[in-house]
Amino acid sequence: MIPPGPRTALAAETTRLSQALHTITAWDTPTRCTPWDAAGLTAHITMTIARLDHMLDAPEPPEATVTAAGYYTPDQRFSPEGNRERIDTATQAALAGGPALTADFDATCHRILTRCATEPPGRRVYTRYDDPMTLDDFLTTRVLEAAVHGIDLADALDQPRWTTPEARHHLTALLLGPAHESALADLGMDAVDFIAKATGRDPFGPSEKARAESLGLTWLTLG
């Protein structure tokens, strides 16, 4: 099966995340993404999507040389300074409170998805780190952000992980390549469990990790 496009996957995953946000009452619940609580993590997710406004307004690069997987590279973006800036800006934004954070998330996703729907195939963008990427590859990174941090929120709130079929399919293709379905079957692993393990949310067993790597697992550097 051909994975759903990143625009489709992002629309599905952010819609499901929005539904979850509207049910949160304990916004001060701690998450594994310390020091963020549910409010801080929600603010961070919103900010990662809102970055597309500036990117779509900026000049288009002449070519795209960075892939979605290549975006998650261990350089200055994950330096102590870069991590501190991410933490501080989301923590400050979280002071607005849960209802305002939910409204901002909904408005941001609607605006960004509407803008992206009008962009032509092959559209290129510069990231804030000056990576020249296709818009679709960058949107893939936003699917990852929404889905993986959705797992973080669900776990913190003691809810079942709500990752959508579109995001599951898209991200396993990112992490395991075109043969991702047969690779998952070989691993005997559920897609959401695999995504959680491949992104450090859950531990791989020793044999699972070695087998996943032999099947083409692409490791990503995450903050």
MIVOKE-436233 format. One line per field, with one value per atom (N, C-alpha, C): atom name; x, y, z. Coordinates in nm, 4 decimals. Example, Ala and Ser with C-alpha at 12.3 -4.5 7.8 and 13.67 -1.06 7.14 Angstrom:
BEGIN
at: c(N:CA:C:N:CA:C)
X: c(1.3190:1.2300:1.3200:1.2850:1.3670:1.2900)
Y: c(-0.5690:-0.4500:-0.3300:-0.2250:-0.1060:0.0030)
Z: c(0.7800:0.7800:0.7800:0.7080:0.7140:0.7870)
This chain:
BEGIN
at: c(N:CA:C:N:CA:C:N:CA:C:N:CA:C:N:CA:C:N:CA:C:N:CA:C:N:CA:C:N:CA:C:N:CA:C:N:CA:C:N:CA:C:N:CA:C:N:CA:C:N:CA:C:N:CA:C:N:CA:C:N:CA:C:N:CA:C:N:CA:C:N:CA:C:N:CA:C:N:CA:C:N:CA:C:N:CA:C:N:CA:C:N:CA:C:N:CA:C:N:CA:C:N:CA:C:N:CA:C:N:CA:C:N:CA:C:N:CA:C:N:CA:C:N:CA:C:N:CA:C:N:CA:C:N:CA:C:N:CA:C:N:CA:C:N:CA:C:N:CA:C:N:CA:C:N:CA:C:N:CA:C:N:CA:C:N:CA:C:N:CA:C:N:CA:C:N:CA:C:N:CA:C:N:CA:C:N:CA:C:N:CA:C:N:CA:C:N:CA:C:N:CA:C:N:CA:C:N:CA:C:N:CA:C:N:CA:C:N:CA:C:N:CA:C:N:CA:C:N:CA:C:N:CA:C:N:CA:C:N:CA:C:N:CA:C:N:CA:C:N:CA:C:N:CA:C:N:CA:C:N:CA:C:N:CA:C:N:CA:C:N:CA:C:N:CA:C:N:CA:C:N:CA:C:N:CA:C:N:CA:C:N:CA:C:N:CA:C:N:CA:C:N:CA:C:N:CA:C:N:CA:C:N:CA:C:N:CA:C:N:CA:C:N:CA:C:N:CA:C:N:CA:C:N:CA:C:N:CA:C:N:CA:C:N:CA:C:N:CA:C:N:CA:C:N:CA:C:N:CA:C:N:CA:C:N:CA:C:N:CA:C:N:CA:C:N:CA:C:N:CA:C:N:CA:C:N:CA:C:N:CA:C:N:CA:C:N:CA:C:N:CA:C:N:CA:C:N:CA:C:N:CA:C:N:CA:C:N:CA:C:N:CA:C:N:CA:C:N:CA:C:N:CA:C:N:CA:C:N:CA:C:N:CA:C:N:CA:C:N:CA:C:N:CA:C:N:CA:C:N:CA:C:N:CA:C:N:CA:C:N:CA:C:N:CA:C:N:CA:C:N:CA:C:N:CA:C:N:CA:C:N:CA:C:N:CA:C:N:CA:C:N:CA:C:N:CA:C:N:CA:C:N:CA:C:N:CA:C:N:CA:C:N:CA:C:N:CA:C:N:CA:C:N:CA:C:N:CA:C:N:CA:C:N:CA:C:N:CA:C:N:CA:C:N:CA:C:N:CA:C:N:CA:C:N:CA:C:N:CA:C:N:CA:C:N:CA:C:N:CA:C:N:CA:C:N:CA:C:N:CA:C:N:CA:C:N:CA:C:N:CA:C:N:CA:C:N:CA:C:N:CA:C:N:CA:C:N:CA:C:N:CA:C:N:CA:C:N:CA:C:N:CA:C:N:CA:C:N:CA:C:N:CA:C:N:CA:C:N:CA:C:N:CA:C:N:CA:C:N:CA:C:N:CA:C:N:CA:C:N:CA:C:N:CA:C:N:CA:C:N:CA:C:N:CA:C:N:CA:C:N:CA:C:N:CA:C:N:CA:C:N:CA:C:N:CA:C:N:CA:C:N:CA:C:N:CA:C:N:CA:C:N:CA:C:N:CA:C:N:CA:C:N:CA:C:N:CA:C:N:CA:C:N:CA:C:N:CA:C:N:CA:C:N:CA:C:N:CA:C:N:CA:C:N:CA:C:N:CA:C:N:CA:C:N:CA:C:N:CA:C)
X: c(0.0833:0.0000:0.0872:0.0510:0.1234:0.0838:0.1813:0.1469:0.0668:-0.0252:-0.0970:0.0020:-0.0280:0.0592:0.0678:0.1739:0.1916:0.0823:0.0241:-0.0844:-0.2051:-0.2361:-0.3467:-0.3179:-0.1974:-0.1610:-0.1611:-0.1114:-0.1091:-0.2506:-0.3364:-0.4749:-0.5437:-0.5238:-0.5869:-0.5340:-0.4012:-0.3417:-0.3737:-0.3723:-0.4032:-0.5518:-0.6382:-0.7803:-0.8019:-0.7351:-0.7490:-0.6869:-0.5754:-0.5128:-0.6027:-0.6661:-0.7587:-0.8716:-0.9251:-1.0311:-0.9828:-0.8600:-0.8041:-0.7833:-0.7336:-0.7092:-0.8378:-0.9473:-1.0753:-1.1264:-1.0644:-1.1080:-1.0168:-0.9054:-0.8097:-0.8632:-0.8561:-0.8914:-0.7700:-0.6779:-0.5591:-0.4398:-0.4342:-0.3296:-0.1915:-0.1879:-0.0593:-0.0036:-0.0610:-0.0110:0.1302:0.2270:0.3630:0.3680:0.4606:0.4843:0.6291:0.6597:0.7982:0.8903:0.8307:0.9099:0.9381:1.0123:1.0401:1.1161:1.0865:0.9993:0.8550:0.8126:0.6778:0.5713:0.4644:0.3413:0.2564:0.1309:0.0458:0.0287:0.0206:0.0063:0.1308:0.2473:0.3711:0.3943:0.3626:0.3824:0.2859:0.1630:0.0664:0.1147:0.1659:0.2197:0.3333:0.4191:0.5318:0.4820:0.3869:0.3344:0.2788:0.2037:0.1452:0.2542:0.3587:0.4681:0.5388:0.5526:0.6220:0.5436:0.4125:0.3287:0.3226:0.3167:0.3064:0.4295:0.5418:0.6627:0.6424:0.5447:0.5203:0.4745:0.4155:0.3754:0.4954:0.5999:0.7203:0.7841:0.7861:0.8503:0.7789:0.6469:0.5711:0.5767:0.6033:0.6160:0.7538:0.8524:0.9906:1.0162:1.1246:1.1600:1.1806:1.1540:1.1681:1.3119:1.3720:1.5084:1.5113:1.6255:1.6337:1.6268:1.6659:1.6597:1.6432:1.6002:1.5835:1.6908:1.7703:1.8801:1.8683:1.7709:1.7538:1.6220:1.6277:1.5085:1.4415:1.3257:1.2574:1.3434:1.4018:1.4895:1.6142:1.6679:1.7874:1.7676:1.6432:1.6129:1.6508:1.6355:1.6633:1.8090:1.8965:2.0393:2.0995:2.2010:2.2567:2.3497:2.2926:2.3734:2.3228:2.3390:2.3073:2.1607:2.0736:1.9305:1.8982:1.9839:1.9625:2.0721:2.1344:2.2341:2.1646:2.2393:2.1773:2.1069:2.1655:2.1032:1.9727:1.9743:1.8528:1.7431:1.7792:1.6797:1.6241:1.7105:1.6646:1.5670:1.5949:1.5045:1.3677:1.3655:1.2391:1.1613:1.2329:1.1676:1.1085:1.1878:1.1446:1.0268:1.0297:0.9214:0.7900:0.7937:0.6702:0.6204:0.7122:0.6723:0.6037:0.6562:0.5944:0.4568:0.4465:0.3180:0.2134:0.2564:0.1627:0.0891:0.1412:0.0767:-0.0608:-0.0901:-0.2212:-0.3338:-0.3030:-0.4044:-0.4627:-0.5198:-0.5664:-0.6640:-0.7737:-0.8686:-0.8063:-0.7224:-0.6571:-0.5572:-0.4870:-0.3923:-0.4651:-0.5790:-0.6573:-0.7079:-0.7577:-0.8066:-0.6938:-0.5770:-0.4627:-0.4180:-0.4171:-0.3817:-0.4786:-0.6071:-0.7070:-0.6928:-0.6747:-0.6620:-0.5345:-0.4266:-0.2992:-0.3076:-0.3630:-0.3727:-0.4624:-0.5734:-0.6641:-0.5924:-0.5235:-0.4551:-0.3445:-0.2630:-0.1490:-0.1955:-0.2904:-0.3390:-0.4077:-0.4772:-0.5410:-0.4352:-0.3307:-0.2236:-0.1524:-0.1227:-0.0489:-0.1307:-0.2620:-0.3474:-0.3382:-0.2978:-0.2897:-0.1500:-0.0553:0.0816:0.0979:0.1755:0.1898:0.2778:0.2649:0.3557:0.5010:0.5877:0.7295:0.7682:0.6743:0.7051:0.8197:0.9139:1.0304:1.0269:1.0874:1.0907:1.2267:1.2621:1.3747:1.3205:1.3818:1.3464:1.4150:1.3850:1.4502:1.5985:1.6412:1.7830:1.8463:1.7729:1.8178:1.8323:1.7608:1.7572:1.6669:1.7158:1.6273:1.5571:1.4258:1.3483:1.2270:1.1713:1.0391:0.9386:0.8307:0.7256:0.6740:0.6577:0.6082:0.7020:0.8329:0.9257:0.9174:0.9051:0.8936:0.7625:0.6538:0.5267:0.5360:0.6177:0.6398:0.6976:0.7873:0.8422:0.7348:0.6367:0.5283:0.4331:0.4148:0.3365:0.4051:0.5365:0.6123:0.5948:0.6082:0.5945:0.4563:0.3513:0.2151:0.1883:0.2326:0.2030:0.2840:0.4138:0.4983:0.4654:0.4443:0.4050:0.2612:0.1803:0.0483:0.0605:0.1563:0.1842:0.2269:0.3124:0.3566:0.2387:0.1484:0.0316:-0.0603:-0.0873:-0.1766:-0.1218:0.0084:0.0689:0.0604:0.0869:0.0822:-0.0586:-0.1579:-0.2971:-0.3620:-0.2820:-0.3294:-0.4463:-0.4306:-0.5293:-0.4678:-0.5508:-0.4959:-0.4316:-0.3228:-0.2549:-0.3476:-0.3661:-0.4681:-0.4122:-0.2869:-0.2232:-0.3121:-0.3362:-0.4292:-0.3677:-0.4523:-0.3994:-0.3126:-0.3534:-0.2763:-0.1365:-0.1265:0.0050:0.0864:0.0224:0.0946:0.1578:0.0794:0.1292:0.2412:0.2214:0.3194:0.4512:0.4448:0.5665:0.6406:0.5695:0.6423:0.7138:0.6532:0.7227:0.8470:0.8389:0.9561:1.0666:1.0293:1.1280:1.1822:1.1012:1.1421:1.1509:1.1111:1.1218:1.0027:1.0123:0.8989:0.8450:0.9314:0.8880:0.8438:0.7919:0.7602:0.6542:0.5565:0.4505:0.5053:0.5883:0.6468:0.7478:0.8171:0.9117:0.8391:0.7256:0.6476:0.5978:0.5531:0.5063:0.6207:0.7402:0.8570:0.8883:0.8742:0.9008:0.7907:0.6714:0.5580:0.5144:0.5229:0.5031:0.3910:0.3076:0.2061:0.2738:0.2126:0.2753:0.2988:0.2023:0.2181:0.3272:0.3296:0.4363:0.5735:0.5801:0.7065:0.7484:0.6569:0.6885:0.7371:0.6702:0.7105:0.8510:0.8842:1.0175:1.1229:1.0894:1.1867:1.2169:1.1292:1.1514:1.1849:1.2165:1.2659:1.1610:1.0340:0.9285:0.9234:0.9430:0.9489:1.0813:1.1326:1.2592:1.2388:1.3293:1.3375:1.3990:1.3507:1.4241:1.5517:1.6553:1.7826:1.7653:1.6867:1.6691:1.5821:1.4843:1.3981:1.4788:1.5665:1.6465:1.7353:1.8033:1.8922:1.8138:1.6975:1.6172:1.5635:1.5157:1.4650:1.5739:1.6950:1.8057:1.8369:1.8283:1.8564:1.7495:1.6311:1.5208:1.5173:1.6173:1.6289:1.5851:1.5729:1.5309:1.6226:1.5641:1.6367:1.6253:1.7371:1.7360:1.7296:1.6469:1.6335:1.6864:1.7536:1.7955:1.6802:1.6308:1.5170:1.5598:1.5051:1.5437:1.4873)
Y: c(-0.1192:0.0000:0.1248:0.2238:0.3502:0.4311:0.4797:0.5563:0.6809:0.7218:0.8471:0.9628:1.0648:1.1807:1.2505:1.3285:1.3938:1.4950:1.5590:1.6534:1.5800:1.4650:1.3833:1.3316:1.2818:1.2274:1.3356:1.4552:1.5628:1.6085:1.6172:1.6570:1.5565:1.4282:1.3253:1.3277:1.3365:1.3292:1.4528:1.5704:1.6913:1.6986:1.6441:1.6386:1.5499:1.4349:1.3447:1.4055:1.4732:1.5373:1.6472:1.7225:1.8265:1.7679:1.6552:1.5901:1.5569:1.5092:1.4755:1.6001:1.7075:1.8300:1.8845:1.8698:1.9214:1.8435:1.7302:1.6519:1.6704:1.7395:1.7528:1.8491:1.8058:1.8931:1.9202:1.8235:1.8383:1.8792:2.0065:2.0555:2.0586:2.0467:2.0468:1.9055:1.8077:1.6705:1.6635:1.6102:1.5985:1.5039:1.5286:1.4391:1.3918:1.2933:1.2463:1.3505:1.4516:1.5573:1.6670:1.6323:1.7268:1.8489:1.9686:1.9960:2.0272:1.9952:2.0305:1.9437:2.0100:1.9393:1.9317:1.8886:1.8745:2.0083:2.1168:2.2491:2.2879:2.2691:2.3047:2.2224:2.0933:2.0080:2.0466:2.0811:2.1265:2.2543:2.3471:2.4713:2.4412:2.3464:2.3098:2.2515:2.1601:2.0998:2.2083:2.3002:2.4091:2.4914:2.5215:2.6008:2.5291:2.3967:2.3234:2.3288:2.3383:2.3472:2.4904:2.5858:2.7275:2.7771:2.7079:2.7520:2.7563:2.6828:2.6814:2.8164:2.8999:3.0328:3.1076:3.1173:3.1893:3.1194:2.9880:2.9132:2.9328:2.9372:2.9564:3.1005:3.1939:3.3348:3.3653:3.2852:3.3120:3.2675:3.3157:3.2707:3.1195:3.0618:2.9177:2.8852:2.7823:2.7448:2.6864:2.6946:2.6434:2.4922:2.4241:2.2783:2.2313:2.1079:2.0477:1.9415:1.9547:1.8604:1.7846:1.8196:1.7549:1.6780:1.5526:1.4692:1.4831:1.4208:1.4231:1.3580:1.2428:1.1772:1.2603:1.3228:1.4046:1.5280:1.5722:1.6877:1.6592:1.5343:1.4974:1.4541:1.5509:1.5247:1.5855:1.5241:1.5726:1.6917:1.8112:1.9309:2.0377:2.1648:2.2727:2.2775:2.2183:2.2243:2.1487:2.0538:1.9793:2.0082:2.1238:2.1676:2.2076:2.2198:2.2673:2.4010:2.4903:2.6214:2.6069:2.5216:2.5005:2.4366:2.3391:2.2756:2.3739:2.4584:2.5554:2.6545:2.6975:2.7916:2.7272:2.6002:2.5291:2.5184:2.4825:2.4654:2.5970:2.7021:2.8299:2.8902:2.8860:2.9480:2.8733:2.7402:2.6645:2.6805:2.6850:2.7032:2.8379:2.9406:3.0727:3.0728:3.0132:3.0102:2.9325:2.8310:2.7473:2.8233:2.9380:3.0175:3.0672:3.0624:3.1063:3.0177:2.8934:2.8035:2.7116:2.5998:2.4945:2.5358:2.6060:2.6436:2.7306:2.8245:2.9109:2.8311:2.7369:2.6534:2.5666:2.5127:2.4294:2.5124:2.6310:2.7182:2.7576:2.7843:2.8219:2.7046:2.5851:2.4661:2.4486:2.4576:2.4398:2.5447:2.6696:2.7772:2.7609:2.7244:2.7061:2.5938:2.4799:2.3666:2.3989:2.4654:2.5023:2.5952:2.6935:2.7912:2.7242:2.6448:2.5828:2.4806:2.3982:2.2980:2.3634:2.4732:2.5468:2.6040:2.6604:2.7168:2.6074:2.4971:2.3905:2.3281:2.3275:2.2675:2.3409:2.4676:2.5465:2.5440:2.4804:2.4771:2.3680:2.3936:2.2962:2.1785:2.0655:1.9530:1.9973:1.9460:1.9804:2.1121:2.1804:2.3077:2.2858:2.3802:2.3707:2.4826:2.4556:2.5531:2.5462:2.6572:2.6583:2.6415:2.5544:2.5446:2.6569:2.6661:2.7709:2.7429:2.6210:2.5877:2.5978:2.6567:2.6758:2.5453:2.4414:2.3186:2.3412:2.3209:2.3274:2.1924:2.1911:2.0673:2.0837:1.9723:1.9817:2.0048:2.0724:2.0944:1.9610:1.8630:1.7331:1.6679:1.6786:1.6216:1.6947:1.8274:1.8976:1.8627:1.8500:1.8111:1.6731:1.5860:1.4557:1.4724:1.5683:1.5916:1.6438:1.7153:1.7643:1.6508:1.5550:1.4364:1.3639:1.3519:1.2876:1.3629:1.4951:1.5746:1.5554:1.5630:1.5514:1.4109:1.3093:1.1724:1.1292:1.1574:1.1121:1.1885:1.3191:1.3928:1.3616:1.3159:1.2644:1.1401:1.0543:0.9381:0.9847:1.0878:1.1408:1.1928:1.2648:1.3174:1.2048:1.1100:0.9998:0.9224:0.8950:0.8219:0.9016:1.0311:1.1150:1.1200:1.1222:1.1339:0.9988:0.8910:0.7544:0.7210:0.7591:0.7284:0.6333:0.5568:0.4745:0.5631:0.5169:0.5945:0.6064:0.7285:0.7539:0.7718:0.7379:0.7593:0.7075:0.7910:0.7567:0.6590:0.5851:0.4947:0.5675:0.6899:0.7660:0.7966:0.8418:0.8722:0.7452:0.6393:0.5125:0.4660:0.4686:0.4210:0.5110:0.6414:0.7366:0.7269:0.7141:0.7150:0.5819:0.4715:0.3458:0.3419:0.4053:0.4155:0.5022:0.6110:0.6962:0.6185:0.5425:0.4773:0.3465:0.2782:0.1470:0.1383:0.2451:0.2439:0.1795:0.1606:0.1114:-0.0244:-0.1073:-0.2408:-0.2405:-0.1284:-0.1158:-0.2151:-0.2472:-0.3383:-0.4790:-0.5265:-0.6588:-0.6583:-0.5447:-0.5355:-0.5433:-0.4732:-0.4804:-0.6223:-0.6865:-0.8244:-0.9146:-0.8929:-0.9710:-0.9495:-0.8247:-0.7923:-0.8425:-0.8682:-0.9083:-0.7984:-0.6738:-0.5578:-0.4692:-0.4193:-0.3219:-0.1919:-0.1206:-0.0005:0.1057:0.1273:0.2308:0.1912:0.0636:0.0171:0.0364:0.0062:0.0234:0.1698:0.2607:0.4040:0.4516:0.4055:0.4459:0.3969:0.2763:0.2230:0.2898:0.3127:0.3720:0.5170:0.5817:0.7216:0.7350:0.6249:0.6301:0.6410:0.6231:0.6300:0.5013:0.3912:0.2601:0.1952:0.1038:0.0382:-0.0794:-0.0925:-0.2144:-0.3246:-0.4475:-0.5602:-0.5774:-0.6407:-0.6563:-0.7193:-0.8249:-0.8910:-0.8066:-0.7328:-0.6466:-0.5364:-0.4744:-0.3643:-0.4128:-0.5218:-0.5746:-0.6140:-0.6740:-0.7154:-0.5937:-0.4923:-0.3707:-0.3032:-0.2979:-0.2377:-0.3169:-0.4477:-0.5306:-0.5138:-0.4705:-0.4488:-0.3056:-0.2250:-0.0910:0.0227:0.0022:0.1106:0.2315:0.3480:0.4744:0.5417:0.5595:0.6273:0.7782:0.8443:0.9887:1.0508:1.1635:1.2379:1.3283:1.3059:1.3825:1.4578:1.5772:1.6575:1.6042)
Z: c(0.0000:0.0000:0.0000:-0.0798:-0.0820:0.0415:0.1202:0.2398:0.2047:0.2897:0.2652:0.2626:0.1832:0.1767:0.3104:0.3313:0.4607:0.4930:0.3920:0.4204:0.4761:0.4161:0.4652:0.6055:0.6261:0.7566:0.8643:0.8314:0.9303:0.9637:0.8639:0.8899:0.9819:0.9557:1.0383:1.1815:1.1938:1.3281:1.4113:1.3505:1.4285:1.4629:1.3777:1.4121:1.5334:1.5347:1.6499:1.7744:1.7597:1.8750:1.9296:1.8411:1.8855:1.9697:1.9263:2.0039:2.1444:2.1538:2.2847:2.3706:2.3088:2.3851:2.4462:2.3752:2.4252:2.5463:2.5788:2.6949:2.8160:2.7988:2.9093:3.0153:3.1383:3.2509:3.3400:3.3475:3.4328:3.3462:3.3130:3.2232:3.2884:3.4207:3.4907:3.5089:3.4392:3.4474:3.3886:3.4614:3.4073:3.2881:3.1966:3.0830:3.0860:3.0022:2.9948:2.9314:2.8669:2.8031:2.9050:3.0074:3.1153:3.0617:3.1158:3.2301:3.1920:3.0706:3.0283:3.0930:3.1336:3.1673:3.0411:3.0529:2.9346:2.8628:2.9390:2.8777:2.7999:2.8591:2.7917:2.6669:2.6733:2.5566:2.4445:2.4811:2.3797:2.3126:2.3903:2.3330:2.2366:2.2738:2.1864:2.0543:2.0598:1.9370:1.8453:1.9025:1.8232:1.7561:1.8296:1.7745:1.6601:1.6707:1.5641:1.4333:1.4428:1.3225:1.2718:1.3642:1.3268:1.2519:1.2630:1.1921:1.0409:0.9921:0.8487:0.7955:0.8774:0.8302:0.7738:0.8522:0.8082:0.6892:0.6913:0.5838:0.4502:0.4539:0.3302:0.2811:0.3713:0.3321:0.2736:0.3079:0.2679:0.1237:0.0627:-0.0724:-0.0780:-0.1928:-0.2125:-0.2507:-0.1898:-0.2288:-0.3699:-0.4373:-0.5743:-0.5825:-0.4757:-0.4741:-0.3303:-0.3155:-0.1831:-0.1651:-0.0601:-0.0379:0.0936:0.1776:0.3077:0.3081:0.3484:0.3554:0.4918:0.5063:0.6356:0.7430:0.7119:0.8097:0.8346:0.7293:0.7424:0.8273:0.8407:0.9253:1.0706:1.1125:1.2513:1.2648:1.2480:1.2515:1.3783:1.4371:1.5638:1.5440:1.5279:1.5133:1.6097:1.5746:1.6678:1.7066:1.6253:1.6579:1.7866:1.8239:1.9472:2.0502:2.0366:2.1335:2.2633:2.3730:2.4982:2.4803:2.4009:2.3782:2.3008:2.1954:2.1178:2.2005:2.2830:2.3692:2.4709:2.5266:2.6252:2.5640:2.4419:2.3761:2.3519:2.3095:2.2891:2.4192:2.5257:2.6556:2.7050:2.6992:2.7552:2.6793:2.5454:2.4687:2.4896:2.4937:2.5156:2.6583:2.7545:2.8937:2.9129:2.8497:2.8590:2.7931:2.6760:2.6055:2.6834:2.7588:2.8332:2.9427:2.9812:3.0856:3.0430:2.9140:2.8656:2.9161:2.9514:3.0040:2.8976:2.9448:2.8566:2.7481:2.7806:2.6755:2.5668:2.6074:2.5089:2.4247:2.4858:2.4128:2.3095:2.3483:2.2568:2.1397:2.1683:2.0616:1.9674:2.0227:1.9393:1.8524:1.9093:1.8318:1.7154:1.7428:1.6376:1.5279:1.5673:1.4681:1.3864:1.4525:1.3829:1.2803:1.3210:1.2286:1.1104:1.1361:1.0259:0.9278:0.9805:0.8942:0.8120:0.8768:0.8084:0.7054:0.7406:0.6458:0.5268:0.5506:0.4407:0.3476:0.4053:0.3231:0.2436:0.3075:0.2399:0.1268:0.1405:0.0375:-0.0949:-0.0909:-0.2144:-0.2766:-0.2094:-0.2594:-0.3656:-0.4696:-0.5780:-0.5381:-0.6095:-0.5857:-0.6062:-0.5218:-0.5345:-0.4701:-0.4060:-0.3382:-0.2404:-0.2387:-0.1512:-0.0469:0.0678:0.1768:0.2465:0.3122:0.4047:0.5463:0.6242:0.7650:0.8424:0.9691:1.0491:1.0693:1.0341:1.0390:0.9005:0.8065:0.6675:0.5908:0.6333:0.5545:0.4333:0.3111:0.1952:0.1769:0.1925:0.1897:0.0995:0.0542:-0.0062:0.1058:0.0717:0.1710:0.2231:0.1360:0.1805:0.2813:0.2597:0.3566:0.4899:0.4845:0.6128:0.6818:0.6057:0.6661:0.7301:0.6735:0.7355:0.8752:0.8922:1.0265:1.1211:1.0688:1.1543:1.1925:1.1019:1.1374:1.2529:1.2439:1.3512:1.4821:1.4787:1.6009:1.6637:1.5817:1.6340:1.6872:1.6148:1.6551:1.7769:1.7761:1.8862:2.0145:2.0027:2.1231:2.1627:2.0673:2.1035:2.1906:2.1587:2.2443:2.3830:2.3881:2.5174:2.5998:2.5346:2.6061:2.6517:2.5626:2.5983:2.7176:2.7166:2.8276:2.9576:2.9489:3.0688:3.1279:3.0408:3.0848:3.1113:3.0983:3.1203:3.0281:2.9019:2.7989:2.6972:2.6253:2.5164:2.4107:2.3554:2.2509:2.1289:2.0824:1.9801:1.8389:1.8160:1.6859:1.5722:1.4728:1.3652:1.2655:1.1919:1.0884:0.9858:0.9486:0.8495:0.9006:1.0246:1.0818:1.1022:1.1485:1.1684:1.0377:0.9325:0.8032:0.7515:0.7648:0.7128:0.7889:0.9200:1.0001:0.9961:0.9859:0.9711:0.8359:0.7345:0.6054:0.6180:0.6947:0.7177:0.7883:0.8897:0.9752:0.9183:0.8361:0.7868:0.6353:0.5652:0.4206:0.3518:0.2207:0.1417:0.1865:0.2435:0.2876:0.4335:0.4800:0.6232:0.6696:0.5853:0.6287:0.6518:0.5584:0.5771:0.6915:0.7109:0.8224:0.9560:0.9681:1.0916:1.1163:1.0085:1.0226:1.0689:1.0151:1.0548:1.2026:1.2462:1.3864:1.4781:1.4222:1.5041:1.5985:1.5481:1.6347:1.5808:1.6703:1.6349:1.5918:1.4949:1.4409:1.5481:1.6364:1.7391:1.8382:1.8757:1.9645:1.8987:1.7687:1.6988:1.6964:1.6623:1.6579:1.7947:1.9007:2.0352:2.0682:2.0246:2.0520:1.9640:1.8388:1.7462:1.7791:1.8567:1.8957:2.0445:2.1094:2.2463:2.3539:2.3188:2.4212:2.5025:2.4365:2.5003:2.4611:2.5422:2.5081:2.4124:2.3177:2.2387:2.3248:2.3067:2.3590:2.2781:2.3336:2.2613:2.1236:2.1141:1.9846:1.8922:1.9481:1.8664:1.7995:1.8759:1.8219:1.7078:1.7297:1.6256:1.5014:1.5209:1.4062:1.3319:1.4058:1.3420:1.2599:1.3132:1.2392:1.1133:1.1222:1.0043:0.8974:0.9394:0.8457:0.7926:0.8307:0.7722:0.8597:0.9910:1.0785:1.0648:1.0414:1.0370:1.1733:1.2414:1.3701:1.3492:1.4278:1.4210:1.5490:1.5383:1.6569:1.6993:1.8199:1.8715:1.9964:2.0164:2.1310:2.2613)
